[in-house]
Amino acid sequence: MPPPRAPPNPKHTTATTTTTTTTTTSRLSTFPPSVKPRQLSHLHSQLAQLQAHMADLENLLRMTAVQAEHVRALGGYCGGLFMAASKVLGEETVGGGGGGEGGGSGSGRGVETEQRQGLVQGQERRDL
């Protein structure tokens, strides 16, 4: 029985290197001959599955491209609505006089009355 080893001293470390030699042998030669056709058939089925998944992915990408065009059009519509709302609300604050958080000129009229008045004035201007 070998004598017990002392715990390693952290102040003194030694580096050891080991070299191993490997020989390359053909692993296929160790398998029975019935394994190779089974592996090839499995690879063939995986390739068929991969091709089916690639076809699905291509269809999904095509649909995504069409949907992206539609989302872009919707973005344009939303942008137009926001600009129109900004114009209406901007005219309201300019026409309201105060424009502060009180929301009006202090004449006691509601926002709806001011909007109706602005629409009527806008129609009169178009008629001229």
N, CA, C and O of each residue as an XYZ file, in Angstrom:
512
protein
N       0.847     -1.167      0.000
C       0.000      0.000      0.000
C       0.897      1.237      0.000
O       1.823      1.328      0.806
N       0.625      2.207     -0.916
C       1.472      3.397     -0.969
C       1.216      4.299      0.222
O       0.127      4.294      0.795
N       2.209      5.062      0.584
C       2.024      5.990      1.724
C       1.039      7.084      1.355
O       0.941      7.450      0.184
N       0.300      7.619      2.334
C      -0.673      8.690      2.053
C       0.052      9.942      1.569
O       1.138     10.279      2.040
N      -0.576     10.610      0.624
C       0.004     11.832      0.067
C      -0.422     13.040      0.905
O      -1.519     13.089      1.462
N       0.460     13.975      0.966
C       0.173     15.217      1.691
C      -0.688     16.106      0.798
O      -0.582     16.026     -0.425
N      -1.540     16.952      1.383
C      -2.353     17.860      0.566
C      -1.441     18.803     -0.214
O      -0.362     19.157      0.262
N      -1.863     19.205     -1.398
C      -1.011     20.080     -2.208
C      -0.838     21.440     -1.553
O      -1.759     21.985     -0.946
N       0.330     21.952     -1.690
C       0.673     23.259     -1.150
C       0.271     24.308     -2.177
O       0.732     24.235     -3.316
N      -0.569     25.282     -1.827
C      -1.005     26.260     -2.809
C       0.129     27.146     -3.311
O       0.009     27.742     -4.382
N       1.220     27.245     -2.568
C       2.320     28.110     -3.003
C       3.131     27.448     -4.106
O       3.711     28.145     -4.940
N       3.187     26.130     -4.133
C       3.982     25.420     -5.112
C       3.062     24.576     -5.978
O       2.401     23.657     -5.494
N       3.028     24.895     -7.242
C       2.211     24.109     -8.164
C       3.118     23.539     -9.233
O       4.106     24.159     -9.628
N       2.777     22.375     -9.685
C       3.543     21.763    -10.754
C       2.601     21.462    -11.894
O       1.437     21.117    -11.689
N       3.107     21.594    -13.070
C       2.294     21.327    -14.247
C       2.704     19.979    -14.812
O       3.888     19.686    -14.981
N       1.718     19.185    -15.094
C       1.997     17.901    -15.689
C       1.311     17.829    -17.028
O       0.190     18.311    -17.190
N       1.966     17.241    -17.962
C       1.372     17.081    -19.280
C       1.335     15.610    -19.612
O       2.261     14.857    -19.309
N       0.278     15.230    -20.224
C       0.160     13.849    -20.647
C      -0.068     13.834    -22.144
O      -0.773     14.680    -22.693
N       0.528     12.879    -22.776
C       0.336     12.743    -24.212
C      -0.335     11.415    -24.472
O       0.001     10.390    -23.879
N      -1.284     11.466    -25.367
C      -1.976     10.245    -25.738
C      -1.883     10.083    -27.238
O      -1.900     11.060    -27.987
N      -1.787      8.891    -27.648
C      -1.748      8.613    -29.080
C      -3.038      7.915    -29.450
O      -3.510      7.017    -28.754
N      -3.585      8.345    -30.547
C      -4.824      7.740    -31.010
C      -4.587      7.160    -32.381
O      -3.830      7.702    -33.186
N      -5.213      6.107    -32.621
C      -5.140      5.500    -33.944
C      -6.491      5.623    -34.593
O      -7.526      5.409    -33.962
N      -6.471      5.964    -35.836
C      -7.732      6.126    -36.554
C      -8.075      4.808    -37.214
O      -7.322      4.249    -38.012
N      -9.228      4.354    -36.846
C      -9.736      3.134    -37.473
C     -11.107      3.428    -38.016
O     -11.814      4.300    -37.513
N     -11.465      2.733    -38.997
C     -12.774      2.921    -39.591
C     -13.814      2.297    -38.674
O     -13.803      1.094    -38.415
N     -14.710      3.143    -38.193
C     -15.735      2.639    -37.290
C     -16.800      1.879    -38.052
O     -17.490      1.030    -37.488
N     -16.936      2.185    -39.340
C     -17.964      1.493    -40.105
C     -17.644      0.008    -40.267
O     -18.538     -0.825    -40.419
N     -16.372     -0.295    -40.231
C     -16.020     -1.698    -40.427
C     -16.386     -2.538    -39.208
O     -16.497     -3.760    -39.307
N     -16.574     -1.885    -38.050
C     -16.909     -2.644    -36.848
C     -18.407     -2.916    -36.734
O     -18.820     -3.797    -35.981
N     -19.230     -2.158    -37.484
C     -20.670     -2.357    -37.427
C     -21.070     -3.527    -38.320
O     -20.404     -3.821    -39.312
N     -22.138     -4.174    -37.964
C     -22.624     -5.239    -38.844
C     -23.131     -4.654    -40.163
O     -23.540     -3.493    -40.191
N     -23.117     -5.408    -41.234
C     -23.501     -4.872    -42.543
C     -24.966     -4.419    -42.625
O     -25.298     -3.654    -43.530
N     -25.841     -4.846    -41.739
C     -27.246     -4.445    -41.808
C     -27.491     -3.044    -41.254
O     -28.573     -2.490    -41.445
N     -26.506     -2.465    -40.571
C     -26.693     -1.160    -39.938
C     -26.633     -0.038    -40.966
O     -27.399      0.921    -40.873
N     -25.741     -0.139    -41.940
C     -25.556      0.942    -42.897
C     -26.829      1.230    -43.712
O     -27.198      2.399    -43.831
N     -27.512      0.238    -44.270
C     -28.765      0.564    -44.986
C     -29.834      1.176    -44.078
O     -30.608      2.028    -44.514
N     -29.875      0.745    -42.832
C     -30.845      1.315    -41.894
C     -30.519      2.778    -41.618
O     -31.421      3.612    -41.541
N     -29.226      3.094    -41.468
C     -28.825      4.480    -41.245
C     -29.128      5.327    -42.480
O     -29.579      6.466    -42.356
N     -28.883      4.781    -43.658
C     -29.175      5.530    -44.876
C     -30.663      5.784    -45.034
O     -31.064      6.866    -45.464
N     -31.475      4.814    -44.696
C     -32.923      5.031    -44.793
C     -33.383      6.067    -43.765
O     -34.287      6.857    -44.036
N     -32.762      6.061    -42.594
C     -33.097      7.067    -41.571
C     -32.684      8.459    -42.048
O     -33.436      9.419    -41.878
N     -31.495      8.574    -42.643
C     -31.058      9.865    -43.181
C     -31.979     10.325    -44.305
O     -32.266     11.516    -44.424
N     -32.442      9.392    -45.125
C     -33.350      9.743    -46.208
C     -34.680     10.272    -45.654
O     -35.227     11.240    -46.181
N     -35.191      9.650    -44.612
C     -36.446     10.130    -44.019
C     -36.249     11.496    -43.362
O     -37.138     12.346    -43.411
N     -35.088     11.705    -42.750
C     -34.815     13.018    -42.153
C     -34.695     14.084    -43.226
O     -35.150     15.212    -43.036
N     -34.078     13.732    -44.367
C     -33.965     14.686    -45.467
C     -35.345     15.040    -46.012
O     -35.612     16.205    -46.309
N     -36.215     14.059    -46.145
C     -37.576     14.329    -46.614
C     -38.314     15.238    -45.634
O     -39.038     16.143    -46.049
N     -38.135     15.001    -44.352
C     -38.773     15.843    -43.336
C     -38.208     17.258    -43.402
O     -38.958     18.228    -43.283
N     -36.898     17.388    -43.590
C     -36.274     18.704    -43.694
C     -36.802     19.457    -44.907
O     -37.063     20.657    -44.824
N     -36.962     18.767    -46.030
C     -37.500     19.416    -47.222
C     -38.934     19.870    -47.008
O     -39.324     20.937    -47.480
N     -39.718     19.074    -46.304
C     -41.100     19.474    -46.010
C     -41.121     20.708    -45.114
O     -41.916     21.622    -45.330
N     -40.256     20.734    -44.116
C     -40.185     21.898    -43.222
C     -39.699     23.138    -43.979
O     -40.170     24.245    -43.719
N     -38.768     22.961    -44.906
C     -38.295     24.101    -45.686
C     -39.401     24.654    -46.581
O     -39.505     25.867    -46.761
N     -40.226     23.769    -47.142
C     -41.351     24.226    -47.954
C     -42.355     24.996    -47.094
O     -42.885     26.020    -47.526
N     -42.614     24.512    -45.889
C     -43.501     25.235    -44.968
C     -42.927     26.597    -44.618
O     -43.649     27.593    -44.573
N     -41.625     26.634    -44.370
C     -40.974     27.903    -44.029
C     -41.062     28.886    -45.189
O     -41.284     30.078    -44.976
N     -40.890     28.399    -46.405
C     -40.990     29.274    -47.568
C     -42.391     29.863    -47.685
O     -42.545     31.053    -47.958
N     -43.408     29.036    -47.479
C     -44.785     29.543    -47.527
C     -45.039     30.567    -46.427
O     -45.692     31.584    -46.659
N     -44.526     30.299    -45.233
C     -44.707     31.244    -44.126
C     -44.006     32.563    -44.409
O     -44.539     33.628    -44.098
N     -42.818     32.502    -44.994
C     -42.106     33.739    -45.321
C     -42.854     34.533    -46.392
O     -42.900     35.762    -46.337
N     -43.432     33.837    -47.353
C     -44.192     34.523    -48.395
C     -45.405     35.227    -47.776
O     -45.695     36.377    -48.107
N     -46.109     34.535    -46.880
C     -47.272     35.151    -46.224
C     -46.845     36.312    -45.332
O     -47.549     37.318    -45.246
N     -45.702     36.182    -44.672
C     -45.205     37.258    -43.811
C     -44.887     38.497    -44.630
O     -45.140     39.616    -44.184
N     -44.330     38.310    -45.832
C     -44.025     39.458    -46.688
C     -45.302     40.186    -47.100
O     -45.334     41.416    -47.123
N     -46.347     39.436    -47.423
C     -47.632     40.057    -47.786
C     -48.210     40.799    -46.585
O     -48.706     41.918    -46.717
N     -48.142     40.168    -45.415
C     -48.674     40.812    -44.213
C     -47.876     42.067    -43.864
O     -48.443     43.041    -43.369
N     -46.570     42.052    -44.115
C     -45.759     43.245    -43.826
C     -46.201     44.421    -44.697
O     -46.234     45.561    -44.232
N     -46.543     44.145    -45.967
C     -47.056     45.220    -46.827
C     -48.370     45.773    -46.278
O     -48.594     46.983    -46.294
N     -49.226     44.894    -45.800
C     -50.506     45.347    -45.258
C     -50.312     46.136    -43.966
O     -51.002     47.128    -43.731
N     -49.371     45.694    -43.129
C     -49.092     46.430    -41.893
C     -48.564     47.819    -42.227
O     -48.873     48.792    -41.539
N     -47.765     47.905    -43.288
C     -47.253     49.212    -43.699
C     -48.402     50.135    -44.116
O     -48.419     51.315    -43.768
N     -49.366     49.579    -44.869
C     -50.524     50.384    -45.275
C     -51.334     50.821    -44.056
O     -51.784     51.964    -43.983
N     -51.518     49.908    -43.099
C     -52.231     50.275    -41.872
C     -51.497     51.370    -41.109
O     -52.121     52.255    -40.524
N     -50.177     51.304    -41.118
C     -49.396     52.356    -40.469
C     -49.632     53.700    -41.114
O     -49.704     54.722    -40.431
N     -49.755     53.704    -42.441
C     -50.054     54.960    -43.142
C     -51.412     55.505    -42.753
O     -51.573     56.705    -42.531
N     -52.402     54.601    -42.670
C     -53.732     55.045    -42.260
C     -53.716     55.599    -40.833
O     -54.313     56.641    -40.562
N     -53.041     54.908    -39.935
C     -52.971     55.384    -38.547
C     -52.246     56.722    -38.467
O     -52.643     57.610    -37.713
N     -51.189     56.857    -39.248
C     -50.478     58.140    -39.268
C     -51.376     59.258    -39.749
O     -51.354     60.357    -39.195
N     -52.174     58.986    -40.784
C     -53.110     60.000    -41.260
C     -54.149     60.363    -40.220
O     -54.501     61.533    -40.069
N     -54.644     59.359    -39.498
C     -55.616     59.644    -38.439
C     -54.995     60.471    -37.320
O     -55.627     61.386    -36.792
N     -53.758     60.147    -36.963
C     -53.091     60.925    -35.915
C     -52.857     62.369    -36.364
O     -53.017     63.304    -35.580
N     -52.478     62.539    -37.624
C     -52.261     63.906    -38.106
C     -53.573     64.678    -38.127
O     -53.606     65.858    -37.779
N     -54.668     64.008    -38.537
C     -55.962     64.687    -38.546
C     -56.397     65.041    -37.128
O     -56.901     66.136    -36.879
N     -56.198     64.110    -36.205
C     -56.566     64.398    -34.817
C     -55.714     65.527    -34.263
O     -56.206     66.374    -33.519
N     -54.453     65.540    -34.619
C     -53.570     66.610    -34.146
C     -54.022     67.954    -34.700
O     -53.993     68.967    -34.001
N     -54.441     67.955    -35.968
C     -54.903     69.210    -36.556
C     -56.174     69.696    -35.874
O     -56.313     70.883    -35.579
N     -57.104     68.773    -35.625
C     -58.359     69.159    -34.966
C     -58.074     69.665    -33.561
O     -58.582     70.709    -33.153
N     -57.263     68.920    -32.827
C     -56.974     69.346    -31.459
C     -56.127     70.609    -31.438
O     -56.256     71.424    -30.524
N     -55.270     70.782    -32.423
C     -54.474     72.005    -32.500
C     -55.334     73.212    -32.766
O     -55.118     74.265    -32.167
N     -56.312     73.087    -33.655
C     -57.229     74.194    -33.933
C     -58.086     74.496    -32.722
O     -58.448     75.647    -32.478
N     -58.408     73.462    -31.964
C     -59.226     73.654    -30.771
C     -58.478     74.493    -29.748
O     -59.050     75.410    -29.160
N     -57.207     74.188    -29.531
C     -56.457     74.941    -28.531
C     -56.168     76.349    -29.020
O     -56.143     77.283    -28.218
N     -55.948     76.526    -30.326
C     -55.723     77.873    -30.857
C     -57.007     78.674    -30.798
O     -57.000     79.843    -30.410
N     -58.116     78.047    -31.185
C     -59.411     78.734    -31.181
C     -59.925     78.961    -29.776
O     -60.736     79.858    -29.544
N     -59.450     78.137    -28.815
C     -59.938     78.238    -27.449
C     -59.363     79.421    -26.706
O     -59.918     79.831    -25.686
N     -58.288     79.972    -27.176
C     -57.709     81.132    -26.517
C     -56.736     80.751    -25.439
O     -55.539     81.000    -25.583
N     -57.215     80.142    -24.336
C     -56.340     79.803    -23.221
C     -55.404     78.660    -23.572
O     -54.188     78.783    -23.428
N     -55.948     77.581    -24.019
C     -55.169     76.433    -24.433
C     -54.503     75.705    -23.288
O     -53.766     74.749    -23.531
N     -54.723     76.106    -22.067
C     -54.098     75.446    -20.933
C     -54.876     74.213    -20.541
O     -55.654     73.673    -21.327
N     -54.654     73.770    -19.308
C     -55.344     72.584    -18.849
C     -56.814     72.852    -18.578
O     -57.600     71.913    -18.455
N     -57.189     74.091    -18.485
C     -58.588     74.430    -18.295
C     -59.404     74.050    -19.507
O     -60.588     73.731    -19.389
N     -58.779     74.081    -20.676
C     -59.427     73.601    -21.887
C     -60.518     74.506    -22.400
O     -61.632     74.042    -22.643
N     -60.245     75.748    -22.567
C     -61.280     76.604    -23.138
C     -60.936     78.055    -22.935
O     -59.929     78.405    -22.319
N     -61.800     78.889    -23.468
C     -61.544     80.316    -23.372
C     -62.179     80.922    -22.135
O     -62.046     82.122    -21.898
N     -62.854     80.128    -21.359
C     -63.466     80.640    -20.140
C     -64.836     81.220    -20.385
O     -65.413     81.835    -19.489
N     -65.381     81.037    -21.598
C     -66.685     81.612    -21.890
C     -67.818     80.701    -21.448
O     -68.990     81.054    -21.575
N     -67.470     79.528    -20.928
C     -68.517     78.643    -20.443
C     -68.997     77.673    -21.501
O     -69.800     76.791    -21.197
N     -68.531     77.805    -22.740
C     -68.951     76.880    -23.781
C     -68.138     75.600    -23.675
O     -66.974     75.627    -23.275
N     -68.743     74.496    -24.028
C     -68.047     73.222    -24.001
C     -67.178     73.031    -25.236
O     -67.240     73.805    -26.192
N     -66.389     72.010    -25.191
C     -65.500     71.697    -26.305
C     -66.311     71.338    -27.543
O     -65.932     71.696    -28.658
N     -67.421     70.636    -27.357
C     -68.241     70.244    -28.499
C     -68.777     71.463    -29.228
O     -68.837     71.470    -30.457
N     -69.170     72.496    -28.491
C     -69.682     73.706    -29.116
C     -68.593     74.368    -29.938
O     -68.848     74.830    -31.050
N     -67.387     74.420    -29.404
C     -66.281     75.030    -30.136
C     -65.950     74.210    -31.384
O     -65.625     74.779    -32.426
N     -66.028     72.888    -31.291
C     -65.751     72.058    -32.457
C     -66.813     72.268    -33.523
O     -66.494     72.360    -34.708
N     -68.087     72.346    -33.108
C     -69.159     72.576    -34.077
C     -68.985     73.926    -34.747
O     -69.190     74.061    -35.953
N     -68.612     74.911    -33.971
C     -68.416     76.242    -34.515
C     -67.273     76.232    -35.521
O     -67.350     76.878    -36.566
N     -66.204     75.491    -35.197
C     -65.074     75.402    -36.117
C     -65.462     74.693    -37.394
O     -65.002     75.069    -38.473
N     -66.310     73.660    -37.295
C     -66.745     72.955    -38.491
C     -67.624     73.846    -39.357
O     -67.511     73.844    -40.583
N     -68.503     74.608    -38.705
C     -69.384     75.512    -39.460
C     -68.544     76.571    -40.151
O     -68.791     76.883    -41.316
N     -67.559     77.133    -39.464
C     -66.696     78.128    -40.075
C     -65.910     77.514    -41.226
O     -65.693     78.165    -42.248
N     -65.484     76.269    -41.067
C     -64.747     75.601    -42.134
C     -65.609     75.369    -43.354
O     -65.130     75.456    -44.484
N     -66.894     75.069    -43.130
C     -67.813     74.871    -44.259
C     -68.087     76.183    -44.957
O     -68.188     76.231    -46.182
N     -68.210     77.259    -44.175
C     -68.440     78.562    -44.784
C     -67.255     78.982    -45.625
O     -67.430     79.589    -46.682
N     -66.054     78.671    -45.175
C     -64.872     79.058    -45.943
C     -64.803     78.287    -47.252
O     -64.383     78.833    -48.272
N     -65.212     77.020    -47.232
C     -65.196     76.236    -48.471
C     -66.214     76.752    -49.479
O     -66.002     76.675    -50.689
N     -67.319     77.278    -48.966
C     -68.382     77.774    -49.833
C     -67.969     79.043    -50.559
O     -68.490     79.331    -51.637
N     -67.055     79.797    -49.998
C     -66.669     81.071    -50.598
C     -65.883     80.871    -51.812
O     -65.472     81.841    -52.449
